[in-house]
Amino acid sequence: MLSTWVEARTTVQTTVVSLTIGLATLAGIALWMSLSAQRAATHLHELNEISDRWGQVVQNVDVADHAMSDYLRSGAPVMRQPLASAAGAAEESLRWLGDNGGPADARAAGMVGDLYSDYTTLLREVVALGDAGDQDGAAQKADQAELTVVSLRKQLSTVVQLKRLETTEYLQNAERHNGQLRAAALVAFIVDLGLVALCTLVLLGHRRQILRQAAKSEHEASHDALTGLANRTLLTQRTEEAIKRAQFSGQPLGLFLIDLNRFKPINDTLGHAFGDRLLQHVATRLTSAVRGDDTVARLGGDEFAVLLPAVGDPANAMLVAAKVHRALEEAVDLDGLSVEVGCSIGVAMYPSDSTDAHDLLKHADIAMYAAKRNRLGTAAYEPGLDVHSAAQLTVVSDLRRAIDQQELVLHYQPKADVRTGTVCGAEVLCRWQHPRLGLLGPDRFIPAAEESGLIEPLTQYVLDHSLAQCQQWHAAGWDVPISVNVGAQCLHDLTFPDQVSDLLKRHGRQPDVLTLEITESAIIADPRRATEVLGRLRELGIRLSIDDFGTGYSSIAYLRTMPVHEMKIDRSFTTNMRTDSSSGAITRSLLGLAHNLELEVVAEGVEDEETWTALAALGCDIVQGYCLSKPLPPDEFAAWLRDRMLTGLTAPTA
């Protein structure tokens, strides 16, 4: 686009410069023609004046010759005066020609002047002899004068003829020169006319290009560059326009906010180029799922919106939402890969939910958040959602700041060998030292972290600080392996194993000191990618544990194929195993299942020695719970560990 603009601008500049040069040339030729015509007129005037002077000389000679003939023929004294007056009359013209004529005229005036002087002398002698009564002498001088005037006339005739030729030749040259100038002016005019036409075309083309660029810029300002859909600005504008129309028509309108469920792991795993193409496919499906009058917009990332003017009633809006769900639930095939994204939709209606475009979008966002949080697929806005959503948004904002400012603190709950009572590790539990609300447990912020995408930086924070603490204990002489809970998003990130490896190297710890606890739901959400990530973690030498097995979507098939080392039995079973036969039976079954799969078993929630003893009898490997210790800050954990080593506490005896 920039190169085209530069090229067009250069073309315009070149054309304008060429036109300027052409017009200047035409003006120069016109000025040249004017000056040439002025010079020609001046020179022609000079030639005419010189010719007139030569003509006057000829006329003076003729007058003198006729006066002499009249004087000799009549012999009367009265005819003497004309002859005396005619003698020497041409001398003034000859002097002028010698002084003002050209070089040729000056030379001719000199030669003619000598002969004319002789002629004038003879005429005066004729007059003198006639006055003296000597007619014979006068006649003799007259004959000499006639011979002289013949020669004089021949010279004058030659000079006059040359002047005529000179004038004719000059006029021909001037006409030829003027013809050339006229031809040059005509050529320059034609060239300038072409340049004017070319400049006009270029300027019109440049204007059209500017208009196209302006239209393109306006389109880009109101549309998403990747999908071509409307952006947030255009969506707001059209929503405001639809609200104005709805105020007159009385027809409700609906607004959807749509968030893709599994886009981030797909984008992180397969790359942004793949993610961009997936978003384009989603945009096409959304456009096909709604009416032509509806507006589909991309608000950013994997967040879309749909404006439904004159939708009728909320029931119709929910029908459209169901249609959108069906469109987005179908797998997308890209480069031979079949991926499923799904979506969560929040629905807000005008005028029941809001009469303002911004508030309508805000309420649709709140409803979408509720749909995502409660796994509803689609949720309609309700006023009661505001308080919860505002609180969640505040938690997310504060949590992001807490990670940056290291407000999160780690507590450690020890784990012990069920047979010997020896401490064999500690589970890392995250707490939030909130500046206003005090110490918060994980249930207050972990769900928000998982929904907002902050679980990954939160996990990085916990791994970094717990491995640093592990290294400090090692330096003090205590080798305490640690267990860290890992969210589903980490298991869908193919770079996660490399991140963990880098942290181990940074803190100088071996992989076997770290156990990563994962949930069944994290595996089942995307088994293929989870298996790949877990396999790479196991290859690094990191221990893997299935946390809370039996409380969610338990799948023995997944458990059998996952590269894990241990299973953790949830506290809901172990706490009640002595008083609830069902919990006891489940605990025994889980222990048997895990041992058959050659997995180590960790029992959580061991609150008393009786439960410890019962688990030992069932063959449990490791226990964790208040029977040992509650979760402790690092310093208190170190003191507890020191006291236990000094007192030599062991497992309870059966």
Residue, then its C-alpha position, 0 to 999 in steps of 0.5 A: m500500500l505504501s509503495t503504491w502510494v509513493e509510486a502514485r505520488t511520484t507519477v503526479q510529481t513527474t507529470v506536474v514537473s513535465l507540465t511546468i517545463g512544457l508551459a515554460t517552454l511554450a511561454g519561452i517560444a512565445l516570448w522568442m517569437s515576440l522578440s523576433a517579430q519586434r527585431a524583424a520589424t525594426h530591421l525592416h524599418e531600417l531597410n525601408e528608411i535606407s531604401d527611401r534615402w536611396g530613392q530620394v537620391v535617385q529622385n534628386v538626380d532625375v530632378a537635376d537632369h530634367a532641370m538641366s534639360d529644361y535650362l538648355r532647351s529654353g535658355a531663359p534666365v528664369m530656368r537657371q534657378p531650378l537647376a541651381s537648386a537641384a544641383g547638390a540636393a542629394e548630398e544630404s541623403l548620401r551623407w546620411l547613408g554614409d553615417n547611418g546605413g550599413p557597411a555596404d550602404a556606406r561604401a556605395a554612398g562613398m562611390v556614388g557620392d564621388l560621382y555625384s560630386d562631379y555631376t554637381t560640379l558640371l551642373r554648376e558650370v553649366v549654370a555659370l556658362g549660361d549666365a555668362g552667355d557662353q551657350d556653346g560652353a554650357a552645351q559642352k558641359a551639359d554633354q559631360a554632365e549627361l555622360t556623368v549622370v548615365s554612370l551615376r544612374k547605373q550605380l544607383s540602379t545597381v544599389v537600389q536593386l541590391k537593396r531590394l534583393e537584400t530586403t526580399e531575402y531578409l523577409q524570406n528568412a524572417e518568414r522562414h524563422n517565424g514559421q519554425l517558431r510557429a511550428a515549435a509553438l504548435v508542437a509545444f502546445i500539443v505537448d502541453l495539451g497532452l501533459v494537461a490531459l495526462c496530469t488531469l488523468v493522473l490527478l483524477g486517478h490519484r483522487r480516486q486512489i485517495l478516496r479508495q484509501a480513505a474508504k479502506s481506512e474507514h473500513e479498517a477503523s470499523h472492521d476486524a483485520l483478521t476476519g473482516l467482521a465488525n469491530r467493537t466500535l462498529l458494533t456499538q454504533r450499530t447497537e445504538e442505531a438499532i436501539k433508536r429504531a427499536q424505540f419507534s418500532g417497539q421490537p426488542l433486540g438481542l445482543f450475544l457475547i460469545d467466547l470460544n471454550r478451547f481456543k487458547p490451548i489450540n492456539d498455544t499448541l498449534g501456533h498463532a497461524f493455525g489459530d488465526r485460520l480457526l478464527q476465520h472459520v468461526a467467523t464464517r460459521l457465525t455469519s452463516a448461522v444468523r440473519g443477513d440483517d444481524t451484525v457479527a463482530r469480533l471484539g478481540g482474541d476469541e471473543f465475538a458478538v452478535l447483534l440481533p435487531a428486531v429479534g422478537d422476544p427472549a425465546n427467539a434469541m435463545l433459539v438463535a443461540a442454540k443455532v450458534h452453538r450447533a454451528l460452533e460445536e461441529a469440528v473444524d478441519l484444518d490441514g488434516l487436523s480436526v479440532e473442536v472449540g465450542c463456545s459460551i454465550g451470554v444473552a442480553m435483551y433491549p429494553s428489559d436488560s438495558t436501554d444503553a448500548h454500552d450497558l447492554l454489551k456489559h450485561a451480555d459479558i456478565a451473562m457470558y461469564a456466568a455461562k462459562r463459569n457454570r458450564l451452561g453453554t448459554a446464559a441470559y442476563e439477570p440482575g443478580l449476576d452483576v454482584h458476582s461478576a463484579a467481584q470476580l472481575t475485581v479478584v482477577s484484577d487484584l490477582r494479576r497485581a498480586i502475581d506481579q507484586q509477589e503477594l502470594v505466599l506458599h504453605y507446605q503440608p508434610k507427607a509421611d510414609v504410612r509404615t515408618g512415619t518418615v517425612c517423604g515430602a510436602e504438598v505446596l499450597c498457595r495462599w494470597q496475602h491480600p492487602r485488604l482482605g487478609l490471608l485468602g485460601p485457594d478456593r477464593f482465587i484459583p477458580a478465577a485464575e483458571e477462568s481468566g487464564l491466570i492459572e499459567p502465570l500462577t503455576q509458574y510463580v508457585l513452581d519458581h518459589s517452591l523450588a527456590q525454597c526446596q533448594q534452601w532446605h537442601a542447603a540446610g541439610w533437608d531433602v524434602p521433595i515437593s508436590v505442586n498442583v497443575g491446572a488443565q491449561c498447563l497440561h495443554d501447553l506443549t512448552f510447559p515441560d521446557q518451562v519446568s525443566d528451566l526452573l529445575k536448572r535455575h534452582g539446581r534441583q533434580p527432577d525427582v524432587l518434584t511431583l506434579e499433581i494433576t486432575e482427571s478433568a484436566i486429562i479428559a478435556d484433551p487426552r491426546r495433548a495431555t498425554e504428550v505433555l505428561g509423557r515429556l514430563r515423565e521423560l524429564g524424570i518428574r513424578l506425576s500424581i493423579d489428584d482427587f481420583g474418584t471425585g470427578y469423571s473417573s476413567i480407568a481407561y485413561l488412568r491405565t494409559m497415563p504415564v503417572h506414578e501415584m494416585k491421591i485418594d480424596r479426603s472425602f473418602t478417607t475422612n469418613m472411611r471408618t464411619d461410612s461403609s461406602s467411603g471405606a469400600i471406595t477407599r479399599s477399591l481405589l487402593g486395590l486398583a492403584h496397586n494393580l496398576e503399580l501406582e503409589v497411593v497417597a491418602e489425603g485428609v488423614e485427621d487421626e491415628e485411627t485412620w492412619t492405622a486403618l490405611a496402613a492395614l489396607g496397604c496405603d503408601i503415604v498419608q497427608g493430613y492434620c494428623l501430621s500437620k496443617p499446612l505451614p509457612p516455610d519457616e514454621f515448616a522447617a521448625w516443625l521438621r526440626d522438632r520431628m527429627l529431634t523427637g524421633l516421632t514415627a508412625p502409630t502402631a496398630 
